[in-house]
Amino acid sequence: MDRLTLKAMAKINLGLDVVRRREDGYHEVRMIMQTVNLYDRLTFEKKKEDTLQMETNMKKLPTDGSNLIIRAASLLKEEFGIREGLAVRLEKRIPVAAGMAGGSTDAAAVFVAMNRMFGLGLTQEELCERAVKIGADVPYCIQGGTALSEGIGEKLTALPAAPDCHVIVAKPSIHVSTKWVYQNLHLENVKEHPDIDGMVESIREGELSGVVNRLSNVLETVTVPKYPVIAQIREFLVNNGALGALMSGSGPTVFALYDDGQKAQRALEELKKTKLAAQSFLTSFAEHTCIE
Ligand code: ATP
């Protein structure tokens, strides 16, 4: 196989709790991860000469060794002594630095593609052992679907598909650094933690109302006071027919869940008129990622 194109899907967090800060500075989390049908497209092409290169339509993204695509490919190239070259074309559609794991899902696609193209014969578990070295969310991005993510993100429990619904994803124009959010999280002041176990139960029972009632992200305690636009988008969507809305990951993207597609479409049109969001999409939950 000399050429392969994969869709690398974004994720949202239906729930996000931070349990504690470890001695080494990492945070232990409990997160409900959900793949959404919003994706980057990556095209991989083998090259005869031993090179590793990438290009992208998104001018502001690095294409050197700081891009997670190059880091993931280098890791496998070195470990398996791959002497052929690889060229990657990234068509970026997932909002960048948005809390949607855009970079992590691109890296996940590299692991999946190279395993197939170079016949490495790695199981999903073996891919994930390597993927966590690139980023805590990369193993989940290989697995996809609905999952409980614990530890620093590497302990994954697959869950049944979350109840079907329509999803608006809206990113304001601000940039929020994940590092800044975690540095400013004061766990001792957090009074209410998300009910992650209750959310898992609701997903297992296929109850959308149980999921909606438990939408909660502890990182909102940091980002929302600093960036009121996040709360404004959330409230706008709830006032426009959403069952519930929440910030994803460390933000600033907000997502909203709808049980009625037409209502969601109308809300998206109204949201676009307000200019609160720089990017907004109507999408749905997905069960798989890194697909052709
Ligand atoms: P997470 O939800 O995991 O916190 P995110 O959505 O907040 O991720 P990304 O879109 O992954 O953030 O990008 C964060 C930074 O990583 C960007 O500012 C970018 O410079 C860098 N980066 C490296 N590789 C990539 C990539 N392939 N796609 C996007 N960003 C990348």
Residues whose N, C-alpha, C, O or C-beta is under 5 A from the ligand:
A	BS01	ATP	S66 N67 L68 I69 P95 V96 A97 A98 G99 M100 A101 G102 G103 S104 D106 D137 T178 G249 G251
